[in-house]
């Protein structure tokens, strides 16, 4: 392994090795699955669609439905318009979705298919809908694709009647169904009438009933997406995944928005709760106050095990920033903070957090990769690694305690049901961190033939 400092490694621009991201259509497909009775459609080759479905299925351990235009050599040269027209007819006739959400792939983007014109020429059955967004895989990441698909739904469907419906819109970011359920629980605690777009709870965490349902009962309903233009406010949770949809809704329907960090940890959850309290004009319930107090209590109780520990965090930008703020609240040092998603805003926000908490010597980088992170850790180690499954090879090679959080997690189960947002989610993250660190203490004590008294 090369002995390069973070500054020197940063100069490597022409190559990415094990990037901390995947391609745009994965995120677009996930966003589309969060709309009720929606069929995500991949406008490209069958292999692309199969990979994207596989990626989501391995993380959520649920079947991710999607269809494809199945490009052949001819459509790869002359365009896929006829493929999409045929696909739309077959899908509406056979699978009867209420809406088809089309996203592009590298192939169709390189050809330059005009999806807006193609969809306009399709005979869509009455009461049915088709929307699209452009998701070239060679730009951005799966988080960008998620953001673009949410924007596509809003551009096609959201309307304003000029009369407020008093609702709150929430764009939850690229989060698990368990996170979305927790956000909804918090909003219901304030009695808020809301629309969440997308909402994969009840879709990718649907219960086993013994009967396969292609379209589970969950997901945001089309009529609710249309009514988003009459809402009073939009909360965009995470700027990378959620802000684009909020800005497009403001431009189209004059609905104001606020962008917050993902509510991970104490401070970010406080900000979310205060916005809900302000919107509802209601007091924070005793139950939520108790949850916060329990979280603070566990932070204080465990302080001696986490204080000053160096952490490396990688993954989706909004999730990484939320986790970074939380570990800073715990007194830990986020030595290396990276995402595969490009964007200088990530580095600016991370560095602002470093300054806010008075830590020095920390590195934040967007459009990075796990090979680069491994190089940094080789040069100056850390006490803990937090991120998706693929970091386990670094943890194994360097013998570092490892906490799986974010996307993708393909080698463990149940994680997508359990939140990391809110006060309850923060307690779960803290438990995972403490378990990883204290397992290491136990192992070291056994190696030393010494029993530690807790």
C-alpha positions as CSV (number, residue, x, y, z in Angstrom):
1,X,0.0,0.0,0.0
2,X,1.4,3.4,-1.0
3,X,2.4,5.7,1.8
4,X,0.5,8.8,0.7
5,X,-1.0,11.5,2.9
6,X,-4.7,12.5,2.3
7,X,-3.5,15.7,0.5
8,X,-1.4,13.7,-1.9
9,X,-4.0,11.0,-2.5
10,X,-6.5,13.7,-3.3
11,X,-4.7,14.4,-6.5
12,X,-5.8,11.1,-8.0
13,X,-8.7,12.1,-10.2
14,X,-8.7,9.8,-13.3
15,X,-9.5,6.6,-11.4
16,X,-12.0,5.3,-8.8
17,X,-11.4,2.0,-7.0
18,X,-14.4,0.6,-5.1
19,X,-16.4,3.8,-5.2
20,X,-18.7,4.5,-2.2
21,X,-21.7,4.7,-4.4
22,X,-23.6,3.0,-7.2
23,X,-25.4,4.3,-10.3
24,X,-28.3,6.7,-10.7
25,X,-31.0,4.2,-11.8
26,X,-30.7,2.3,-8.5
27,X,-31.9,5.4,-6.6
28,X,-34.5,6.3,-9.2
29,X,-35.9,2.8,-9.0
30,X,-36.1,3.0,-5.2
31,X,-37.9,6.3,-5.3
32,X,-40.4,4.9,-7.8
33,X,-41.1,1.9,-5.5
34,X,-42.2,4.4,-2.9
35,X,-45.2,5.4,-4.9
36,X,-48.4,3.3,-4.6
37,X,-49.1,0.9,-7.5
38,X,-46.1,2.3,-9.4
39,X,-44.1,0.2,-11.9
40,X,-40.5,1.5,-12.1
41,X,-39.3,1.2,-15.8
42,X,-35.7,1.0,-16.8
43,X,-35.3,2.5,-20.3
44,X,-32.2,0.5,-21.4
45,X,-30.9,-3.0,-21.5
46,X,-32.3,-5.9,-19.6
47,X,-29.0,-6.4,-17.9
48,X,-29.0,-2.9,-16.4
49,X,-32.5,-3.4,-15.0
50,X,-31.5,-6.8,-13.5
51,X,-28.5,-5.4,-11.8
52,X,-30.5,-2.5,-10.2
53,X,-33.3,-4.8,-9.0
54,X,-30.6,-7.2,-7.6
55,X,-28.9,-4.4,-5.7
56,X,-32.1,-3.3,-4.0
57,X,-33.3,-6.8,-3.4
58,X,-30.0,-7.7,-1.6
59,X,-30.3,-4.7,0.7
60,X,-34.0,-4.9,1.5
61,X,-34.4,-8.7,1.3
62,X,-37.6,-8.0,-0.6
63,X,-38.5,-8.4,-4.3
64,X,-37.9,-5.0,-6.1
65,X,-40.3,-5.1,-9.1
66,X,-39.3,-3.2,-12.3
67,X,-39.7,-3.5,-16.0
68,X,-37.3,-2.8,-18.9
69,X,-37.3,-1.6,-22.5
70,X,-34.9,-4.5,-23.2
71,X,-32.7,-2.7,-25.8
72,X,-31.2,-4.9,-28.5
73,X,-28.5,-4.0,-31.0
74,X,-31.0,-2.1,-33.2
75,X,-32.4,0.0,-30.4
76,X,-28.9,0.7,-29.2
77,X,-28.2,2.3,-32.5
78,X,-31.5,3.8,-33.7
79,X,-33.1,4.6,-30.3
80,X,-35.5,2.9,-28.0
81,X,-38.7,4.8,-28.8
82,X,-40.6,1.7,-30.2
83,X,-39.4,-0.4,-27.3
84,X,-40.8,2.1,-24.8
85,X,-44.2,2.3,-26.6
86,X,-44.5,-1.5,-26.7
87,X,-43.4,-1.8,-23.1
88,X,-46.0,0.8,-21.9
89,X,-48.8,-1.1,-23.7
90,X,-47.8,-4.5,-22.3
91,X,-47.3,-3.1,-18.8
92,X,-50.7,-1.4,-18.6
93,X,-52.4,-4.5,-20.2
94,X,-50.7,-7.2,-18.1
95,X,-49.6,-5.7,-14.8
96,X,-52.1,-2.9,-14.5
97,X,-50.0,-0.3,-12.6
98,X,-51.6,3.1,-11.8
99,X,-48.4,4.8,-12.9
100,X,-45.2,3.9,-14.8
101,X,-42.1,5.8,-13.7
102,X,-39.4,5.7,-16.4
103,X,-35.8,6.3,-15.8
104,X,-32.9,6.2,-18.3
105,X,-29.7,4.3,-18.3
106,X,-26.2,5.0,-19.8
107,X,-27.3,3.5,-23.1
108,X,-30.4,5.5,-23.7
109,X,-28.7,8.7,-22.4
110,X,-25.8,8.2,-24.8
111,X,-28.2,7.7,-27.7
112,X,-30.2,10.8,-26.7
113,X,-33.7,9.4,-26.6
114,X,-36.2,12.3,-26.1
115,X,-38.4,10.6,-23.4
116,X,-40.8,13.5,-23.1
117,X,-41.7,13.3,-26.8
118,X,-41.9,9.5,-26.7
119,X,-44.2,9.5,-23.6
120,X,-46.4,12.2,-25.2
121,X,-46.9,9.9,-28.2
122,X,-48.0,6.9,-26.1
123,X,-51.7,6.1,-25.8
124,X,-51.9,6.1,-22.0
125,X,-55.2,4.5,-20.6
126,X,-57.6,6.9,-18.9
127,X,-56.8,7.3,-15.3
128,X,-53.2,6.0,-15.7
129,X,-50.0,8.0,-15.7
130,X,-46.4,7.9,-17.1
131,X,-43.6,10.1,-15.7
132,X,-39.9,10.1,-16.4
133,X,-36.6,11.4,-15.3
134,X,-33.1,11.3,-16.8
135,X,-30.6,9.3,-14.8
136,X,-27.3,8.9,-16.7
137,X,-25.1,6.6,-14.7
138,X,-21.9,8.3,-15.6
139,X,-23.0,11.4,-13.6
140,X,-23.7,11.6,-9.9
141,X,-24.7,8.5,-7.9
142,X,-27.8,6.6,-6.8
143,X,-28.6,9.5,-4.5
144,X,-28.7,11.8,-7.5
145,X,-31.0,9.3,-9.3
146,X,-33.3,9.2,-6.2
147,X,-33.4,13.0,-6.2
148,X,-34.1,13.2,-9.9
149,X,-37.0,10.7,-9.7
150,X,-38.7,12.6,-6.9
151,X,-38.3,15.7,-9.0
152,X,-39.9,13.9,-11.9
153,X,-43.0,12.9,-9.9
154,X,-43.4,16.5,-8.8
155,X,-42.9,18.0,-12.2
156,X,-45.5,15.7,-13.8
157,X,-48.1,15.5,-11.1
158,X,-48.0,18.2,-8.5
159,X,-50.6,21.0,-9.1
160,X,-51.9,24.0,-7.2
161,X,-55.5,25.0,-7.0
162,X,-54.7,28.2,-5.1
163,X,-56.3,26.9,-1.9
164,X,-54.1,25.6,0.9
165,X,-54.9,22.2,2.2
166,X,-52.9,22.8,5.4
167,X,-50.6,19.8,4.8
168,X,-46.9,19.4,5.3
169,X,-44.8,17.8,2.6
170,X,-41.8,15.7,3.7
171,X,-39.1,14.4,1.3
172,X,-37.3,11.8,3.6
173,X,-34.2,11.4,1.6
174,X,-32.6,8.1,0.6
175,X,-33.5,6.3,3.8
176,X,-34.8,2.8,4.8
177,X,-38.5,2.0,5.3
178,X,-37.8,1.8,9.0
179,X,-36.5,5.4,9.0
180,X,-39.6,6.6,7.1
181,X,-41.9,4.9,9.6
182,X,-40.1,6.6,12.4
183,X,-40.4,10.0,10.7
184,X,-44.1,9.4,10.2
185,X,-44.5,8.4,13.9
186,X,-43.0,11.7,15.0
187,X,-45.2,13.7,12.7
188,X,-48.3,11.8,13.9
189,X,-47.3,12.6,17.4
190,X,-47.9,16.3,16.6
191,X,-51.1,15.5,14.8
192,X,-49.8,16.8,11.5
193,X,-51.5,16.0,8.2
194,X,-48.6,15.2,5.9
195,X,-47.5,13.8,2.5
196,X,-44.3,11.8,2.4
197,X,-42.7,11.4,-1.1
198,X,-41.5,8.7,-1.6
199,X,-42.7,6.4,1.1
200,X,-41.3,2.8,0.9
201,X,-42.7,1.7,4.2
202,X,-45.4,-0.9,3.6
203,X,-43.7,-1.7,0.3
204,X,-40.1,-2.9,1.0
205,X,-40.9,-3.9,4.5
206,X,-44.4,-5.4,3.9
207,X,-45.4,-8.3,6.1
208,X,-45.5,-11.9,5.0
209,X,-49.1,-12.9,4.3
210,X,-48.5,-16.0,2.3
211,X,-49.8,-14.3,-0.9
212,X,-47.5,-12.3,-3.2
213,X,-48.7,-8.8,-3.8
214,X,-47.0,-7.0,-6.8
215,X,-48.3,-3.7,-5.4
216,X,-48.3,-3.7,-1.6
217,X,-50.6,-1.4,0.3
218,X,-47.8,1.1,1.0
219,X,-46.4,4.0,-1.0
220,X,-47.4,7.6,-1.7
221,X,-50.8,7.8,-3.5
222,X,-51.0,9.7,-6.8
223,X,-53.8,12.0,-5.5
224,X,-51.5,13.0,-2.6
225,X,-48.6,13.8,-4.9
226,X,-51.0,16.0,-7.0
227,X,-52.1,17.8,-3.8
228,X,-48.5,18.6,-2.8
229,X,-48.8,21.8,-4.7
230,X,-51.5,23.0,-2.2
231,X,-49.4,22.3,0.9
232,X,-48.1,25.0,3.3
233,X,-44.5,23.8,3.6
234,X,-42.0,21.2,2.4
235,X,-39.3,19.8,4.6
236,X,-36.4,18.4,2.6
237,X,-34.4,16.0,4.8
238,X,-30.9,15.9,3.4
239,X,-29.9,18.4,0.8
240,X,-28.4,15.9,-1.7
241,X,-31.4,13.5,-1.9
242,X,-34.3,15.9,-1.1
243,X,-33.7,19.5,-1.9
244,X,-34.1,19.3,-5.7
245,X,-37.7,18.1,-5.4
246,X,-38.5,20.8,-2.9
247,X,-37.1,23.6,-5.1
248,X,-39.0,22.3,-8.1
249,X,-42.2,22.2,-6.1
250,X,-41.5,25.8,-5.0
251,X,-40.9,26.9,-8.6
252,X,-44.0,25.2,-9.9
253,X,-46.5,25.7,-7.1
254,X,-45.0,28.4,-4.8
255,X,-44.7,26.0,-1.8
256,X,-41.9,27.2,0.5
257,X,-39.4,24.7,1.8
258,X,-36.8,24.2,4.4
259,X,-33.8,22.0,4.1
260,X,-32.6,20.1,7.2
261,X,-29.9,17.5,8.0
262,X,-31.2,14.0,8.2
263,X,-32.5,13.8,11.8
264,X,-29.8,11.5,13.1
265,X,-28.5,12.1,16.6
266,X,-29.6,14.7,19.1
267,X,-29.2,18.1,17.5
268,X,-30.5,17.2,14.0
269,X,-33.5,15.4,15.6
270,X,-34.1,18.5,17.8
271,X,-34.2,20.6,14.6
272,X,-36.7,18.3,13.0
273,X,-38.9,18.2,16.1
274,X,-38.8,22.0,16.4
275,X,-39.9,22.4,12.8
276,X,-42.8,20.0,13.4
277,X,-43.7,21.9,16.6
278,X,-43.6,25.2,14.8
279,X,-45.7,23.9,11.9
280,X,-48.3,22.2,14.1
281,X,-48.3,25.0,16.6
282,X,-48.2,22.3,19.2
283,X,-46.1,21.4,22.2
284,X,-43.6,18.6,22.2
285,X,-45.2,15.6,23.9
286,X,-44.0,14.2,27.2
287,X,-43.3,10.9,25.3
288,X,-40.8,12.6,23.0
289,X,-39.2,14.5,25.8
290,X,-38.7,11.2,27.6
291,X,-37.2,9.6,24.5
292,X,-34.7,12.5,24.2
293,X,-33.9,12.3,27.9
294,X,-33.2,8.5,27.6
295,X,-30.9,9.2,24.6
296,X,-29.0,11.8,26.6
297,X,-28.8,9.5,29.5
298,X,-27.3,6.7,27.5
299,X,-24.8,9.1,25.9
300,X,-23.7,10.2,29.4
301,X,-23.5,6.6,30.7
302,X,-21.3,5.5,27.9
303,X,-19.2,8.5,27.5
304,X,-16.0,6.9,28.8
305,X,-16.1,4.3,26.0
306,X,-16.6,6.7,23.0
307,X,-14.8,9.9,24.0
308,X,-11.9,10.7,21.8
309,X,-12.2,7.6,19.6
310,X,-11.3,8.2,16.0
311,X,-14.0,7.2,13.4
312,X,-14.0,6.8,9.6
313,X,-17.5,7.2,8.1
314,X,-18.4,6.6,4.4
315,X,-21.5,6.2,2.3
316,X,-24.4,8.4,1.1
317,X,-23.7,12.1,1.7
318,X,-26.8,12.9,3.7
319,X,-26.5,9.8,5.9
320,X,-22.7,10.4,6.4
321,X,-23.3,14.0,7.4
322,X,-26.0,13.0,9.9
323,X,-23.8,10.3,11.4
324,X,-20.8,12.7,11.5
325,X,-22.8,15.2,13.6
326,X,-23.9,12.4,15.9
327,X,-20.4,11.0,16.6
328,X,-19.3,14.6,17.3
329,X,-22.0,14.9,19.8
330,X,-20.7,11.7,21.4
331,X,-17.3,13.2,21.8
332,X,-15.8,11.1,19.0
333,X,-13.4,12.4,16.3
334,X,-14.6,11.8,12.7
335,X,-11.1,11.5,11.3
336,X,-12.2,10.6,7.8
337,X,-15.5,11.4,6.3
338,X,-16.1,10.5,2.6
339,X,-18.9,9.9,0.1
340,X,-18.8,8.6,-3.5
341,X,-21.4,11.2,-4.5
342,X,-19.8,14.3,-6.0
343,X,-20.5,17.8,-4.7
344,X,-18.5,20.5,-2.9
345,X,-21.4,21.1,-0.5
346,X,-20.6,17.8,1.2
347,X,-17.1,18.9,2.1
348,X,-18.3,22.4,3.2
349,X,-21.0,21.0,5.5
350,X,-18.6,18.5,7.0
351,X,-15.9,21.0,7.6
352,X,-18.5,23.4,9.2
353,X,-19.4,20.6,11.6
354,X,-15.7,20.1,12.4
355,X,-15.4,23.8,13.2
356,X,-18.6,23.8,15.2
357,X,-17.4,21.1,17.5
358,X,-13.8,22.3,17.6
359,X,-12.1,19.2,16.2
360,X,-8.9,19.4,14.1
361,X,-7.1,17.2,11.7
362,X,-10.3,15.6,10.2
363,X,-10.6,15.0,6.4
364,X,-13.8,15.3,4.4
365,X,-14.0,14.4,0.7
366,X,-16.7,14.0,-1.9
367,X,-16.4,11.8,-5.0
368,X,-14.0,9.6,-3.1
369,X,-13.7,5.8,-2.9
370,X,-12.9,3.0,-0.4
371,X,-9.5,2.4,-1.8
372,X,-8.5,6.0,-0.9
373,X,-10.1,5.6,2.5
374,X,-8.1,2.5,3.1
375,X,-4.9,4.3,2.1
376,X,-5.6,7.0,4.7
377,X,-6.3,4.5,7.4
378,X,-3.0,2.7,6.6
379,X,-1.2,5.9,7.2
380,X,-3.1,6.9,10.4
381,X,-5.5,4.4,11.9
382,X,-8.9,4.8,13.4
383,X,-10.8,3.1,16.2
384,X,-14.0,2.5,14.4
385,X,-15.4,2.2,10.9
386,X,-19.0,3.1,10.0
387,X,-20.7,2.5,6.6
388,X,-22.2,0.0,4.2
389,X,-21.2,-3.6,3.7
390,X,-18.2,-3.1,1.4
391,X,-16.2,-1.5,4.1
392,X,-15.9,-4.9,5.9
393,X,-12.8,-5.6,3.8
394,X,-11.0,-2.6,5.2
395,X,-12.2,-3.5,8.7
396,X,-11.0,-7.1,8.3
397,X,-7.6,-6.1,6.8
398,X,-6.9,-3.5,9.5
399,X,-8.6,-5.2,12.4
400,X,-11.0,-2.3,13.1
401,X,-14.4,-2.6,14.8
402,X,-17.1,-2.1,12.2
403,X,-20.6,-0.8,12.4
404,X,-22.9,-1.3,9.4
405,X,-25.1,1.7,8.7
406,X,-26.5,3.3,5.5
407,X,-26.6,1.7,2.1
408,X,-26.0,-0.9,0.9
409,X,-26.0,-3.6,3.7
410,X,-26.2,-6.9,1.8
411,X,-24.7,-9.3,4.4
412,X,-26.9,-8.7,7.4
413,X,-30.7,-8.8,8.0
414,X,-33.4,-6.7,9.7
415,X,-31.4,-3.4,9.4
416,X,-33.9,-1.9,6.9
417,X,-36.8,-2.3,9.5
418,X,-34.8,-0.5,12.2
419,X,-34.5,3.3,12.2
420,X,-31.3,5.3,12.6
421,X,-33.3,8.6,12.6
422,X,-35.0,10.2,15.6
423,X,-34.1,9.7,19.2
424,X,-34.9,6.0,19.1
425,X,-32.7,5.6,16.0
426,X,-29.9,7.4,17.7
427,X,-30.0,5.0,20.6
428,X,-29.8,2.1,18.2
429,X,-26.8,3.6,16.5
430,X,-25.2,4.2,19.8
431,X,-25.8,0.6,20.8
432,X,-24.2,-0.6,17.6
433,X,-21.2,1.6,18.2
434,X,-20.8,0.6,21.9
435,X,-21.2,-3.1,21.0
436,X,-18.5,-2.9,18.4
437,X,-16.1,-1.0,20.7
438,X,-16.7,-3.1,23.8
439,X,-16.5,-6.4,21.9
440,X,-13.0,-5.2,21.0
441,X,-12.3,-4.4,24.7
442,X,-13.5,-7.9,25.7
443,X,-11.3,-9.5,23.0
444,X,-8.3,-7.6,24.1
445,X,-8.9,-8.5,27.7
446,X,-9.0,-12.2,26.7
447,X,-5.8,-11.8,24.8
448,X,-4.2,-10.3,27.9
449,X,-5.7,-13.0,30.1
450,X,-7.3,-10.3,32.1
451,X,-11.0,-10.0,33.1
452,X,-12.4,-6.5,32.9
453,X,-15.0,-5.6,35.5
454,X,-17.7,-3.5,34.1
